[in-house]
């Protein structure tokens, strides 16, 4: 879980296709001219998708000046405000957008954006913000019943409270309505299924399962809370500081200066003390807790715990597996083979025989990997 950049920003960027989908390409005519609101709207949306909210704000403001009653420009400004953490201000802008919208589709666009802003804001009680999201969903569905965007936005709201059954229902409906392939409903449904399979047992695990990218700190937390490595490794005599691991002798009582005030500092210190492979210190004695974890690093950590608990490498048919993107002498080669064989991780590209070692994993994938590791050590321990 990244401290400086929470799920707020990631979820907001995920919203962009939903908002633009509501009204379709409403500014196609003359959108190639900088004298039109459409030109600046298109540019603003691209900038927001690229993670440049301040530059996007300028474009949306230009669109609003060129077309004062442009409700979509108000929606764009609301998204930027929400990204900056000003959800109350964003909701005020969306109320203006609803009043100035000249079509049902554009009013629905504002309502969909309001669902996401309420979801992102969550500063109110769970019941209150979720109720507001439902109100906006019902409004958007009434105004634009064939649009998948309201359903997908509401599905994400339900995911935030871990009501996976309702999230699946809304996502499935979005998939049924999606005629353009732009709503990403199939991608959302696949991710939702992974979360359901993962079934995290801790509150922290549930929060991580919703993350778009798992970080090194997230993996440390999952190993501590979902796999319970402190108990497992201590029981096996492998929990002492400076113990032998797959990467050799580990320094005693290592400290990461950049994790001292991190939300997950205790979990980070636990994996450092236990010397979990892949999750050690960098040469500059940093842990880099908010760095997205690479598949190769995750594989090494999972395999290290498995090996130290069971005392053996469970390689069978996977030995010598052709992995086109993993050198034979790579330090994570055996870990990658084991993680693929036991289903801890899915292949990067099964047909091409690729592991994608530098690829990142979603929070749901990381939680599922942790659960399968926990099941494996239970059987083999």
C-alpha positions in Angstrom: 0.0 0.0 0.0 1.7 3.2 -1.1 1.6 6.0 1.4 2.2 9.0 -0.9 0.0 7.8 -3.7 -3.1 6.0 -2.5 -5.8 4.2 -4.5 -7.5 7.6 -5.1 -5.3 8.5 -8.0 -5.3 5.0 -9.6 -9.1 4.7 -9.3 -9.6 8.2 -10.8 -7.5 7.3 -13.9 -9.5 4.2 -14.3 -12.6 6.3 -14.4 -11.7 8.3 -17.5 -13.0 5.7 -20.1 -16.3 5.7 -18.2 -16.8 9.4 -18.3 -15.9 9.9 -22.0 -18.0 6.9 -22.8 -21.2 8.5 -21.4 -21.7 11.0 -24.2 -19.6 9.4 -26.8 -17.4 11.7 -28.9 -19.6 14.7 -28.3 -17.1 17.1 -29.7 -15.9 15.3 -32.8 -16.9 18.2 -35.1 -14.1 20.7 -35.3 -12.2 19.0 -32.5 -9.0 19.4 -34.4 -9.1 23.2 -34.0 -7.7 24.9 -30.9 -10.6 27.4 -31.1 -13.1 24.8 -30.1 -14.0 23.4 -26.7 -13.7 19.9 -28.1 -10.0 20.3 -29.0 -9.2 21.2 -25.4 -11.5 18.5 -24.0 -9.7 15.8 -26.0 -6.3 17.2 -25.0 -7.3 17.4 -21.3 -8.6 13.8 -21.2 -5.3 12.6 -22.8 -3.2 14.6 -20.3 -5.3 13.2 -17.4 -4.8 9.7 -18.6 -1.1 10.3 -18.8 -1.0 11.4 -15.2 -0.7 15.1 -15.8 -3.6 16.6 -13.9 -2.4 20.2 -13.7 -1.9 20.4 -17.4 -5.3 18.7 -17.9 -6.9 21.4 -15.6 -5.6 24.1 -18.0 -7.2 22.4 -21.0 -10.5 21.8 -19.2 -10.5 25.5 -18.1 -9.9 26.6 -21.6 -12.8 24.5 -22.8 -15.0 26.0 -20.1 -14.1 29.5 -21.2 -14.8 28.8 -24.9 -18.1 27.1 -24.0 -19.4 28.3 -20.6 -22.2 25.9 -20.6 -20.0 23.0 -21.5 -21.0 20.4 -18.8 -18.2 18.0 -19.9 -15.6 20.6 -19.1 -17.1 20.9 -15.6 -16.8 17.1 -15.3 -13.2 17.3 -16.3 -12.4 20.0 -13.8 -14.2 17.9 -11.2 -12.0 14.9 -11.9 -8.9 17.0 -11.5 -10.2 18.4 -8.2 -10.9 14.9 -6.9 -7.4 13.8 -7.9 -6.1 16.7 -5.8 -8.1 15.4 -2.8 -10.8 18.1 -3.0 -13.8 15.8 -3.4 -16.3 18.3 -1.9 -15.2 20.8 -4.5 -15.5 18.1 -7.2 -19.1 17.4 -6.2 -20.0 21.0 -6.4 -18.6 21.2 -9.9 -20.6 18.1 -10.8 -23.8 19.7 -9.5 -23.1 22.6 -11.9 -22.5 20.2 -14.7 -25.8 18.5 -14.1 -27.6 21.9 -14.2 -25.9 23.0 -17.4 -26.0 19.7 -19.3 -28.2 20.0 -22.4 -28.7 16.3 -23.1 -29.6 13.2 -21.0 -26.3 11.6 -21.9 -24.3 14.6 -20.5 -26.3 14.6 -17.3 -25.6 10.9 -17.0 -21.9 11.6 -17.6 -21.9 13.9 -14.6 -23.8 11.3 -12.5 -21.3 8.6 -13.4 -18.4 11.0 -12.4 -20.3 11.6 -9.1 -20.3 7.9 -8.3 -16.6 7.8 -8.7 -16.0 10.9 -6.7 -18.1 9.6 -3.8 -16.2 6.3 -4.0 -12.9 8.1 -4.0 -13.8 10.5 -1.2 -15.1 8.0 1.3 -14.5 10.5 4.1 -18.1 10.1 5.2 -19.5 6.9 6.8 -19.6 3.9 4.6 -23.4 3.9 4.5 -23.7 7.5 3.6 -21.2 7.7 0.7 -22.4 4.4 -0.7 -25.9 5.6 -0.6 -25.0 8.8 -2.5 -23.2 6.6 -5.1 -26.3 4.5 -5.5 -28.5 7.6 -6.0 -26.2 8.8 -8.8 -26.2 5.3 -10.3 -30.0 5.2 -10.4 -30.0 8.7 -12.0 -27.4 7.8 -14.6 -29.2 4.5 -15.5 -32.5 6.3 -15.8 -31.0 8.9 -18.1 -28.9 6.6 -20.3 -30.2 3.0 -19.8 -28.0 1.5 -22.6 -24.8 2.9 -21.3 -22.4 0.4 -19.5 -20.6 3.2 -17.7 -22.9 3.6 -14.7 -22.8 -0.1 -14.0 -19.0 -0.3 -14.1 -18.7 2.8 -11.9 -21.1 1.3 -9.4 -19.3 -2.1 -9.5 -16.1 -0.3 -8.4 -18.0 1.3 -5.6 -19.1 -2.1 -4.4 -15.6 -3.4 -4.6 -14.4 -0.7 -2.2 -16.7 -2.1 0.5 -15.8 -5.7 -0.7 -19.4 -6.5 -1.7 -18.1 -8.7 -4.5 -21.5 -10.3 -5.3 -23.0 -6.9 -6.2 -19.8 -5.8 -7.9 -20.0 -8.9 -10.1 -23.6 -8.2 -10.9 -23.0 -4.7 -12.0 -19.8 -5.7 -14.0 -21.7 -8.4 -15.8 -24.4 -6.0 -16.7 -21.8 -3.6 -18.0 -20.4 -6.3 -20.2 -23.8 -7.1 -21.6 -24.4 -3.5 -22.5 -20.9 -2.9 -23.9 -21.1 -2.7 -27.7 -17.9 -0.8 -28.3 -15.4 -2.7 -26.1 -14.4 0.6 -24.5 -15.8 0.1 -21.0 -13.1 -2.5 -20.0 -15.9 -4.6 -18.4 -14.3 -7.9 -19.4 -11.0 -6.8 -17.9 -12.8 -5.7 -14.7 -14.7 -9.0 -14.5 -11.5 -11.0 -14.8 -9.9 -9.0 -12.0 -12.9 -9.4 -9.9 -12.8 -13.2 -10.3 -9.2 -13.2 -9.1 -10.2 -11.2 -6.0 -12.9 -13.7 -5.3 -10.5 -16.6 -5.7 -7.9 -14.9 -3.4 -10.5 -14.4 -0.6 -8.1 -12.5 1.6 -8.6 -13.2 5.3 -7.3 -9.9 6.7 -8.7 -6.4 6.4 -5.3 -5.3 5.0 -5.4 -8.1 2.5 -8.8 -6.9 1.3 -7.4 -3.4 0.8 -4.4 -4.7 -1.1 -6.6 -6.8 -3.3 -8.2 -3.7 -4.7 -4.9 -2.0 -5.7 -4.0 -1.7 -9.4 -0.4 -2.5 -8.6 1.0 -4.3 -5.6 4.1 -2.8 -4.0 7.1 -4.3 -2.2 5.5 -3.1 1.1 2.2 -4.8 0.1 3.9 -8.1 -0.5 5.6 -7.8 2.9 2.2 -7.2 4.5 0.7 -10.2 2.7 3.5 -12.5 3.8 3.0 -11.4 7.4 -0.8 -11.3 7.6 -2.0 -13.8 5.0 0.8 -16.4 5.1 1.9 -15.7 8.7 5.6 -16.2 7.9 6.7 -15.0 11.4 5.0 -18.0 13.0 5.8 -20.4 10.1 9.5 -19.6 9.9 10.0 -19.4 13.6 8.4 -22.8 14.0 10.8 -24.2 11.5 13.8 -22.6 13.1 14.3 -20.3 10.2 13.0 -17.2 11.8 16.1 -16.0 13.6 17.8 -12.8 12.4 20.7 -13.6 10.1 19.3 -17.1 9.1 20.3 -18.9 6.0 18.1 -18.2 3.0 18.1 -18.8 -0.8 20.2 -15.7 -1.2 22.8 -16.6 1.4 23.6 -15.1 4.8 21.6 -12.0 5.6 22.9 -9.1 7.7 21.7 -9.1 11.3 18.9 -6.6 12.3 18.8 -4.8 8.9 17.1 -1.4 8.9 15.5 0.5 6.0 15.7 4.2 6.6 13.0 4.9 4.0 10.5 2.6 5.8 10.8 4.2 9.2 7.6 6.2 8.9 5.8 4.0 6.4 2.3 2.7 7.2 3.6 -0.9 6.9 7.0 -0.3 8.6 6.4 -3.3 11.0 5.7 -5.7 8.2 8.7 -4.4 6.2 10.9 -4.9 9.3 9.6 -8.4 9.7 10.6 -9.6 6.2 13.9 -7.9 6.6 14.6 -9.6 9.9 13.5 -12.9 8.4 15.7 -12.3 5.3 13.0 -13.1 2.7 14.6 -13.4 -0.7 13.9 -10.6 -3.1 12.7 -8.3 -0.3 16.0 -7.2 1.1 17.7 -3.8 1.2 19.1 -2.1 -1.8 22.8 -1.1 -1.8 21.8 2.4 -0.5 20.1 0.7 2.5 16.6 1.5 1.2 13.7 -0.9 0.9 11.7 1.2 -1.6 8.4 0.2 -0.1 6.2 1.9 -2.7 8.0 0.5 -5.7 5.6 -1.8 -7.7 6.9 -5.3 -7.1 8.2 -7.2 -10.2 7.1 -10.7 -10.9 10.6 -12.0 -10.6 10.9 -10.5 -7.1 7.6 -11.8 -6.0 8.5 -15.3 -7.3 11.7 -15.2 -5.3 9.9 -14.2 -2.1 7.2 -16.9 -2.5 9.7 -19.6 -3.3 12.0 -18.7 -0.5 9.3 -19.0 2.1 8.1 -22.3 0.6 11.6 -23.7 0.5 12.4 -22.8 4.1 9.2 -24.2 5.4 9.1 -27.5 3.4 12.9 -28.0 3.1 12.8 -28.9 -0.5 12.2 -27.6 -4.0 8.9 -29.0 -5.4 10.1 -29.0 -9.0 8.7 -31.8 -11.0 7.5 -31.6 -14.6 8.4 -27.9 -14.7 12.1 -28.6 -14.4 13.7 -27.3 -17.6 10.6 -25.5 -18.6 11.3 -23.3 -21.7 11.0 -19.8 -20.5 12.1 -17.6 -23.4 12.6 -14.5 -21.3 14.3 -16.1 -18.3 18.1 -16.9 -18.7 19.2 -20.3 -17.4 21.5 -18.6 -14.9 19.0 -16.0 -13.6 18.8 -16.1 -9.8 15.0 -16.3 -10.0 14.9 -19.1 -12.6 13.9 -21.9 -10.3 11.6 -19.7 -8.4 9.8 -18.8 -11.6 9.4 -22.4 -12.6 8.1 -23.4 -9.2 5.6 -20.5 -9.0 4.3 -21.4 -12.5 4.0 -25.1 -11.7 2.2 -24.6 -8.4 -0.1 -21.8 -9.8 1.2 -19.1 -7.5 1.6 -16.9 -10.6 0.1 -17.1 -14.1 2.4 -17.2 -17.1 3.2 -13.8 -18.6 2.4 -15.3 -22.0 1.7 -19.0 -21.9 1.8 -19.5 -25.7 5.1 -17.7 -26.1 6.6 -19.4 -23.1 7.3 -16.2 -21.3 7.3 -15.4 -17.6 7.5 -11.6 -17.9 10.0 -11.2 -15.0 9.9 -7.4 -15.1 6.1 -7.2 -15.2 4.1 -5.9 -12.2 1.2 -7.6 -10.5 -2.1 -6.3 -9.4 -3.1 -6.4 -5.7 -5.5 -9.2 -6.5 -2.8 -11.3 -8.1 -0.5 -10.8 -5.2 -3.2 -11.8 -2.7 -4.0 -14.9 -4.7 -0.3 -15.8 -4.8 -0.1 -15.4 -1.0 -3.1 -17.6 -0.5 -1.8 -20.4 -2.7 1.6 -20.2 -0.9 -0.2 -20.5 2.4 -2.1 -23.5 1.2 1.1 -25.1 -0.2 3.1 -24.7 3.1 0.2 -26.1 5.0 0.3 -29.2 2.9 4.0 -29.5 2.8 4.9 -28.3 6.3 
